Amino acid sequence: MAIGPDYKSGLIALNRFGFGARGGSSDDLASAASDPRGFIKAELARPNVALLQSTGLQSAAENLRKLFAYRAELQRVRRAAGGEKEPDDAFIQATYRSEVLARYQRQFSADPGFVERLTAFWSNHFCVSISKDQTQRVTAGAFEREAIRPHVLGRFADMLRAVEQHPTMLHYLDNQLSFGPGSPAGRNRKVGLNENLAREILELHTLGVDGGYAQADVTSLARIITGWTYGGPQRGNGEAGAFLFLANAHEPGAHDLLGKTYAADGVRQGEQALDDIARHSSTAKFIATKFARHFVADHPPPALVAKLADVFRKTDGDLRALTFALVDDDEAWTAPLTKMRSPQEFLMATTRLLGRMPESPLPMNGALQQLGHFVWQPPGPNGYTDRADAWASPEGMKLRLDVAMQIARRIASPPDANDLLDVALGPAASQETRDAVRRAESKQQALALLFMSPEFQRR
């Protein structure tokens, strides 16, 4: 069946920019096909569309205070060694699961899900990992809600500051262990710099590995952000669990960074440095390239990257303007659907199409564990890759097929896959896909074949 231009663009709107069509009575594909760009832009226009508030979700600071109290009680019990029962740590796992479930439910219900895709992109760009320790596990979700979501359609500089001053990022990259060698605390404790956060700010968060910085800049930025930590049981000042600037741990004096001298100015010294890095031309190019690579192609059109970088520079890092520039560019709609849905995108697309709101995070968590794409658990500070070849390996596709079959078999009364095919793909479905689904030996097999079809897997 020929692909009509409206339905082709509607499919791109849903799959390239969103999480795919929802089953039931949503009629997402028809709505997207009627005005593809307007369908996407309508979501961007909603006030506070990226914010996520849900009953039971608490701030990172509140969760850290609970963790501090749990650890203090654990120490007390173990010192007493009197046979007392150790305190229950179930809240640690429960906190993580509640955050993940809230994320899944928002992705499921969003139409078309472009803002949620933006949130996932920026959360992966500024990634943290629950595999580090309990601190990460109880704050990773709050980090996304507090440092990423409020700025998804705001200014990059504001997101950058919120991220780098958030307790989750400070702890993930060990800045609470960094002391100015010339500071009172550094001299007294005989401890010095930890360059982890400074290095990743330059290499992964802003300029990029080829962004024109040197090792001297890493060291200088590390000095500039000494004293950036968070309140805790051992740091008497400030609110427990919240950002804290320790003046006695901050390296005194002026510091040179990327050709500019930053005068001694306490916490403002680091904030001014971040503002300037956010406006750097290398940051504009790095962000534009990564943005286009995520949404359009592994090797994005150079003209599109140049346009996005120009918008980033001229608008002082306005991410709303950057996002609209992407949606308004013809190349974002005409580039072939060569990107592969990541495991998280794939599973959410199947969940939306089946119309089954997640009531527990466990089924999807288990499937993501199989597929190697667990939420907030990337293999390193560079986040998960979104290049097609990383997910389209023979082993990776076999695992997807296994998961697709598992999903289909868990459904007590499977829906008709031919009907779902029209909901998800409409006229964009190839004859080969239609024939494969129609000739399936069972309803479960038909669903799995639909989920594994090129039109469903590619975005």
Secondary structure as UniProt FT lines:
FT   HELIX           5..15
FT   TURN            24..25
FT   HELIX           28..34
FT   HELIX           36..44
FT   TURN            47..50
FT   TURN            55..56
FT   HELIX           60..80
FT   HELIX           90..109
FT   HELIX           114..125
FT   TURN            130..131
FT   HELIX           134..143
FT   HELIX           144..148
FT   HELIX           149..151
FT   TURN            152..153
FT   HELIX           156..164
FT   HELIX           167..172
FT   TURN            173..174
FT   HELIX           175..177
FT   TURN            181..182
FT   HELIX           184..189
FT   HELIX           196..200
FT   HELIX           201..205
FT   TURN            209..210
FT   HELIX           215..224
FT   TURN            225..227
FT   STRAND          228..231
FT   TURN            233..234
FT   STRAND          243..245
FT   HELIX           247..249
FT   STRAND          255..257
FT   TURN            258..259
FT   STRAND          260..262
FT   HELIX           267..278
FT   HELIX           281..295
FT   HELIX           302..314
FT   TURN            315..316
FT   HELIX           319..328
FT   HELIX           331..334
FT   HELIX           343..354
FT   HELIX           362..371
FT   TURN            375..376
FT   TURN            381..382
FT   HELIX           388..391
FT   HELIX           394..409
FT   HELIX           417..424
FT   HELIX           426..428
FT   HELIX           431..438
FT   HELIX           443..451
FT   HELIX           454..457
//
